């Protein structure tokens, strides 16, 4: 399971970078709506996504090195993802983004991936907290 979580962290970092590189170079490729309010909403996310990316990177490094701070960074990454999931989901539902054609499908995929990633990071970190804090992230699951 550790390798799966490491893979998810790598994917999260790559998707985060790719999304913002695309958004700032060709936002029409990602935009689910072309209203000014939508662009303003999306433009408010880079700092929060930077925090998520940094937490994912530090979770990946500490998990790979099997250092006790892996628990902290997994919980930070998972909780940052849950917050972003909540913001995105509510906005998208309130503004009909998911039904906006191809862009809506992309957005739905991002929202779903964020939820799965976040819940996996939180669950993995919490159920293995004893091993993570001992610096042994490859052991059996701790009691919840």
LINFEN-V367100 format. One record per residue. N is the residue number from 0. D_FIRST is the distance of its C-alpha to the first C-alpha in Angstrom with 1 decimal. Layout:
n-><N;N>
d_first-><D_FIRST;D_FIRST>
This chain:
n-><0;1;2;3;4;5;6;7;8;9;10;11;12;13;14;15;16;17;18;19;20;21;22;23;24;25;26;27;28;29;30;31;32;33;34;35;36;37;38;39;40;41;42;43;44;45;46;47;48;49;50;51;52;53;54;55;56;57;58;59;60;61;62;63;64;65;66;67;68;69;70;71;72;73;74;75;76;77;78;79;80;81;82;83;84;85;86;87;88;89;90;91;92;93;94;95;96;97;98;99;100;101;102;103;104;105;106;107;108;109;110;111;112;113;114;115;116;117;118;119;120;121;122;123;124;125;126;127;128;129;130;131;132;133;134;135;136;137;138;139;140;141;142;143>
d_first-><0.0;3.8;5.4;5.0;6.3;8.6;9.8;10.5;12.4;14.3;15.2;16.4;18.5;20.0;20.8;22.4;24.5;25.5;26.4;28.7;30.2;31.1;32.3;34.7;35.9;36.2;35.3;37.0;34.1;31.8;34.3;34.2;37.5;40.4;41.8;42.4;40.6;37.4;37.6;38.3;35.3;32.9;34.7;33.7;30.0;29.7;29.7;27.0;24.8;25.6;24.3;21.1;20.7;21.6;19.1;16.3;17.7;18.0;14.5;13.3;16.0;15.4;11.7;12.6;15.5;13.9;16.7;17.3;18.1;14.4;14.6;17.8;16.7;13.6;16.1;18.7;16.8;15.8;19.4;21.0;19.3;20.5;23.9;24.2;23.0;25.8;28.4;27.7;27.5;30.7;32.6;31.7;32.7;35.9;37.0;36.1;33.8;31.6;34.8;36.0;35.4;33.0;32.3;31.4;28.8;27.2;27.3;25.8;22.9;22.3;22.6;20.1;17.5;18.2;17.8;14.4;13.1;14.8;13.8;10.0;10.8;13.1;11.2;8.2;11.0;13.3;11.6;10.6;13.9;15.5;13.1;13.0;16.8;17.3;15.7;13.0;9.6;8.1;9.8;9.8;9.9;13.3;15.9;16.2>
